[in-house]
Every structure is written in structure tokens, then in C-alpha cells.
Amino acid sequence: MSENKTKTPAAEAGQTETVDERVYKLSRPFTFEGTEYTELLLDFDSLTGGDLLSCEGQMNAMSSGNEVVPVKQISQTYQALVAARAAKVPMDLIKALPGKDFSKILVRSQNFLLG
């Protein structure tokens, strides 16, 4: 399985730095349950069908009986669950992120799900 890496301007100038596209750099340091995070590794490629089904089951358990989700891939709850699974962090961490980071991470999750 290949890692998605792109060259940075430093690498293009002949230096050997690469950036792992799976790494999401938070807009500012974020502390959750006593641990400070500056980035999250969103390894969507490591997820299995079982992981996605488990996320769907969690989403169904979290929703009220009246909520209908016709396309789970566009549900923010499902996207957050998938992102948490890809980052190997609790869903509560994803929900506690600043809105800017939460939104950007969910876009990445949705791109994976709809890609």
C-alpha cells in the first residue's frame, strides 16, 4: 500500500522533506483528556468494510428513532465516526475539535467515502 506523499517547496528546492497527506495539522494545539494534539493521522486506507459497518451501527445507535439518513456518506455523524476510526481516536475527540478543524476533517472523510 503506497503512502500519499507530496513534495513540499523545500523538497522541490533539492531538500529531502516530504509531507504525508494522511496527516491533518490542527489549526492550533488542542487538548483532549489531558493529551495535547497538534495533528491527526487520518489513515482512511487502513479501514476495512467491517470498520465502516461498525461505524454505521454506532451511528444508528446514536440517532433517535425518528431520524432517517438516506445517504449515510453525507451524514456528519457518520463522517465523524469514520474519521475517528481512521485516526484511531475516540469520537468524542473529533466532536470536541474546534469547528474549523472539525469541518475540514469531515470533508476529508466525505471525500474518502464518496471517492
N, C-alpha and C positions, 0 to 999 in steps of 0.2 A: 504494500500500500504506500503510495507516494505522499509525501507531505507537501502541502501547498505553500511554497515559499516564493517570495518575490524579492528582487534586489532593491535595496534602498539607494538613495543618492550616493551614500558613502561607498556602497558596493560598486556602483557604476563608475566611481572615480578610481577604481582599482583596489579598494579595500575589500575585505572578505566578509562583511556583515550581511546576514540575510534576516528576513523577517518572516516569522511563522504566521500565516494568515489565520490560523486557528486561534491565535491569542488576541483577545479583546482587551485593550488597555482602558481601564476605567477613567472617567473624566477627572476624578480626584480620588485619593485614597479613601477607602470605605471600610469601616469596621463592623463586623458581624460576629456576635457571640465571642468577643474578646480577640478575634483574629482580624488583622488588617489585610485588606486585599487591594492590590493596585492593578491587577489584571485577572482575567479568567481564561482558561484554556477550553475553548468550545470545540471538542473533538466529536463532531457530528458523525464522521466516518466510522467511529468505533461503535455506534449504536446498531443494535440488531432489531429485527422485526419484533422480537419479544419485548425489547425495551419500549418500542413505540406502542405496542399493545398494553403494556403496563401503564404507560403514561395516559392512554385513553381510559383505562379502568380507574385511575386516580382522578381524572377529570370528571368522569361520570359520578364517582363517589362524592366529589366536592360540589357538584351542581345540585340545584334544587330540582325537584321532580318536574317542575313546570318549564325548565329551561330546555330549549331544543337547539342543538348545534348541528345544522345540516352539513357543514363542511368543517370538520374539526381542525384542519390545517390553517384556517384563518381565525380560530379561537385564540385569544390572548392567553387564556388559561392553559390550553394545550401547548401552545408555543413556549410558554414559560416552563412547563413541566419538561418538555423535550430539551430546552436549553439547560435546565438544572441537571438533567440526566447526562447531557453531553459534557457539562463542566464538572460533573461528579461533586455537586454541592447540593444542599437542601433547597427545596422550592422556596422556603421562607427567605433564604438569602436573595434569590432572584427578585422576589416580591419587595424586599426591603431596599433594593438599589434605588439610587436617585432616578427620577423619571427619564432623564436624558439617556442614561446607560440602559435602563430597563427597555426603553423603546428601541434602541439600536440593537440590543441583543435579541429582542423579539423579531426584528427584521431579519437578522441572520438565521434565526430558527425557521421563520416562514420561508425564506429562500431555500433552505435545505429541504423542508417538507414539500414545497411546490416545484422544486428543481427537478 
